[in-house]
Amino acid sequence: MPAPNRRFAEMPQPYLVFQHVAVEHPGILRDFMRRDGIAWDTVELDEGASIPPLDDYAALIVMGGPMDTWEEDTHPWLAAEKAAIRRWVSAGRPFLGVCLGHQLLAAALDGEVAPAARAEVGVMPVTLTPTGRRHAFFDAVPARFECLQWHGAEVRRPPPGARVLAQSPACAVQALAVGSHAFSFQFHVEVIASTVDDWAAIPTYREALERTLGDDGVDALRRDCAARLPAFNDLARRFYDNWRRCTSA
């Protein structure tokens, strides 16, 4: 299993990252981990990589992907991933889930994930719930903000005991908190300059984009994200810093 950025013996215990397609990596979050002297190991589950011993890691970050949480017949490794997430979160350990990672958190903890009534693709608004406005995970985050959305499934029912922190007109569960250690969001803030082109190269993503935004959707979304990239990166930094503070308390 690769550990591409573990370079210094004095680094703290590394983070573990579950990826489901190579181009859906932590994006700008990698800069923040490097800033904090944190190494990470990436497990490419879609390429057949095995989940390593979880005790070797300080936090678990689960990224997005083109598959759905219920597609275990097509992607048998989803069962092992959900079991690992359940063990991790049930043990009270720091967790961050993005898009599919958000949905996997819900599915692993007995919530419900299903096809969305309306797919969200594009730069779209998200609004904090009253609970979200009071939560430390959203410190210094506006009550309404724009972010990149690119999903056709959604958390239909949150896990028992989870708190819903954000919502959008088309998706009632845009962010979740489980206890004081596990957080997830449906939207994307990890965006970097290459994100739109990298993701549009995935056939299922491109089809969803063009179905929603039209044949010129890639160009339009690339322009929208480029114009907002500094704001996206600032928002990502706030989420990452808030997550670290919340989970280290």
C-alpha positions in Angstrom: 0.0 0.0 0.0 1.5 3.3 -1.0 2.4 6.0 1.5 3.5 8.7 -0.9 4.0 11.6 1.5 5.2 10.0 4.8 8.7 11.5 4.9 9.5 12.5 8.4 10.0 10.1 11.3 8.8 12.8 13.7 5.4 13.0 12.1 2.4 12.1 14.2 0.3 9.0 13.6 -0.9 9.2 10.0 -4.4 9.5 8.6 -6.0 6.8 6.5 -7.8 7.8 3.3 -10.3 5.5 1.5 -10.6 6.3 -2.2 -13.0 4.9 -4.8 -11.5 6.3 -8.0 -8.0 7.9 -8.3 -9.2 11.4 -9.2 -11.4 11.7 -6.2 -8.6 12.3 -3.7 -8.6 14.8 -0.8 -7.7 17.7 -3.1 -6.9 20.9 -1.3 -7.2 19.0 2.0 -3.8 17.5 1.2 -2.2 21.0 1.6 -3.7 21.4 5.0 -2.5 18.0 6.2 1.0 18.8 4.9 0.8 22.2 6.7 0.0 20.3 9.9 2.8 17.8 9.4 0.3 14.9 9.0 1.1 12.0 6.6 -1.6 9.9 5.1 -1.9 6.5 3.5 -4.3 6.1 0.6 -6.2 2.8 0.0 -7.6 2.5 -3.5 -10.5 0.2 -2.8 -11.7 0.2 -6.4 -8.3 -1.2 -7.4 -8.5 -4.1 -5.0 -6.3 -2.7 -2.2 -6.9 -4.2 1.2 -7.9 -2.2 4.3 -4.9 -2.1 6.6 -5.0 -2.5 10.4 -7.1 0.5 11.6 -5.2 0.9 14.9 -2.2 2.3 12.9 -4.1 5.5 12.1 -5.3 8.6 13.9 -8.2 9.6 11.6 -10.2 8.2 8.7 -11.2 10.2 5.6 -13.5 8.7 3.1 -13.8 10.3 -0.3 -16.3 10.3 -3.1 -16.7 7.9 -6.1 -19.0 7.0 -9.0 -20.5 3.9 -7.4 -23.4 3.7 -5.0 -23.5 2.4 -1.4 -25.8 -0.5 -2.3 -23.8 -1.8 -5.3 -22.1 -4.6 -3.4 -22.7 -7.1 -6.2 -20.7 -5.0 -8.6 -18.2 -3.7 -6.0 -17.9 -6.4 -3.3 -15.3 -4.4 -1.3 -18.1 -2.0 -0.3 -19.2 -4.5 2.4 -15.8 -4.5 4.0 -15.5 -0.7 3.7 -18.9 -0.2 5.5 -17.9 -2.7 8.2 -14.6 -0.8 8.7 -16.4 2.5 8.9 -18.8 1.1 11.4 -16.0 -0.2 13.6 -14.1 3.0 13.4 -17.0 5.4 14.2 -18.4 3.1 16.9 -15.0 3.3 18.6 -15.3 7.1 18.8 -12.5 7.8 16.4 -12.1 10.9 14.1 -13.9 10.5 10.8 -14.6 12.8 7.8 -16.7 11.7 4.9 -17.2 13.5 1.5 -20.0 12.8 -1.0 -19.9 9.0 -1.3 -18.1 9.0 2.1 -21.0 10.9 3.6 -23.4 8.3 2.2 -21.2 5.4 3.4 -21.2 6.8 6.9 -25.0 6.8 6.9 -25.3 3.3 5.4 -22.7 1.9 7.8 -24.6 3.1 10.8 -28.1 2.0 9.8 -29.3 5.1 8.0 -30.8 4.9 4.5 -29.2 5.9 1.2 -31.3 6.0 -2.0 -31.4 7.5 -5.5 -32.0 11.2 -5.2 -35.3 12.6 -6.4 -33.3 15.2 -8.3 -29.6 15.0 -9.0 -27.5 17.9 -7.9 -24.7 18.8 -10.3 -23.1 22.2 -10.4 -22.3 25.1 -8.1 -25.3 25.3 -5.8 -26.2 26.7 -2.4 -26.3 24.9 0.9 -27.9 26.3 4.0 -27.0 25.4 7.6 -29.8 24.0 9.8 -30.4 25.6 13.2 -28.3 22.8 14.7 -25.6 23.4 12.1 -25.5 27.1 12.9 -24.8 26.3 16.5 -22.2 23.6 15.9 -18.5 24.0 16.2 -18.0 22.1 12.9 -19.4 25.2 11.1 -17.5 27.9 13.1 -16.8 30.9 10.9 -18.9 29.4 8.1 -21.7 31.5 6.6 -25.3 30.3 7.2 -25.6 29.9 3.4 -22.7 29.2 1.0 -22.1 27.9 -2.5 -20.2 24.7 -3.2 -19.7 22.1 -5.9 -22.4 19.4 -6.0 -22.1 16.2 -8.1 -24.3 13.4 -6.9 -27.3 11.3 -7.9 -27.9 9.5 -4.6 -28.6 11.0 -1.2 -29.0 10.1 2.5 -32.7 9.5 2.7 -32.7 8.8 6.5 -29.8 9.7 8.8 -28.4 7.1 11.2 -30.0 6.9 14.6 -28.7 9.7 16.8 -27.0 11.6 14.0 -27.6 15.4 13.7 -28.3 17.0 10.4 -26.2 20.1 10.1 -26.9 21.4 6.5 -29.5 21.1 3.8 -30.3 22.2 0.3 -33.6 22.6 -1.7 -33.1 19.2 -3.4 -31.3 17.3 -0.5 -32.4 17.4 3.1 -29.2 15.9 4.5 -26.2 17.8 3.2 -24.1 17.4 6.4 -24.1 15.0 9.4 -22.5 14.8 12.8 -22.3 11.5 14.7 -21.3 12.2 18.2 -18.4 14.7 18.5 -16.0 12.7 16.3 -17.6 11.8 13.0 -18.6 14.4 10.4 -19.6 14.2 6.7 -21.0 16.3 3.9 -22.6 15.6 0.6 -21.1 18.5 -1.2 -17.5 19.1 -2.3 -15.1 21.7 -0.9 -11.9 19.9 -1.7 -11.9 21.3 -5.2 -8.7 22.2 -7.0 -8.1 23.6 -10.4 -8.2 20.3 -12.2 -11.2 18.8 -10.5 -13.9 19.5 -13.1 -11.8 18.1 -16.0 -10.6 15.1 -13.9 -14.2 14.2 -12.9 -15.7 14.9 -16.3 -13.4 12.2 -17.7 -15.4 9.6 -15.7 -18.3 8.5 -18.0 -21.0 8.3 -15.3 -20.0 11.8 -14.0 -20.0 13.3 -17.4 -23.4 11.9 -18.3 -24.9 13.3 -15.1 -23.3 16.6 -15.8 -24.5 16.9 -19.4 -28.0 15.6 -18.4 -28.2 18.3 -15.8 -26.3 21.2 -17.4 -26.4 20.5 -21.1 -23.8 19.5 -23.7 -21.6 22.5 -22.8 -21.9 21.8 -19.1 -18.3 20.9 -18.7 -17.1 24.3 -19.9 -19.7 26.1 -17.9 -18.9 24.2 -14.7 -15.1 24.7 -15.2 -15.7 28.5 -15.5 -17.9 28.6 -12.4 -15.5 26.6 -10.3 -12.5 28.6 -11.5 -14.2 31.8 -10.5 -15.0 30.5 -7.1 -11.9 28.5 -6.4 -10.4 30.9 -3.8 -13.8 30.9 -1.9 -14.0 27.1 -2.1 -10.4 26.7 -0.8 -11.1 29.1 2.1 -14.2 27.1 3.0 -12.3 23.9 2.8 -9.7 25.3 5.2 -12.4 26.3 7.7 -14.0 22.8 7.5 -10.7 21.0 7.9 -9.6 23.2 10.8 -13.0 22.9 12.5 -13.0 19.2 12.1 -9.6 18.9 13.7 -10.6 21.0 16.6 -13.9 19.2 17.1 -12.3 15.7 17.0 -9.3 16.6 19.2 -11.3 18.1 22.0 
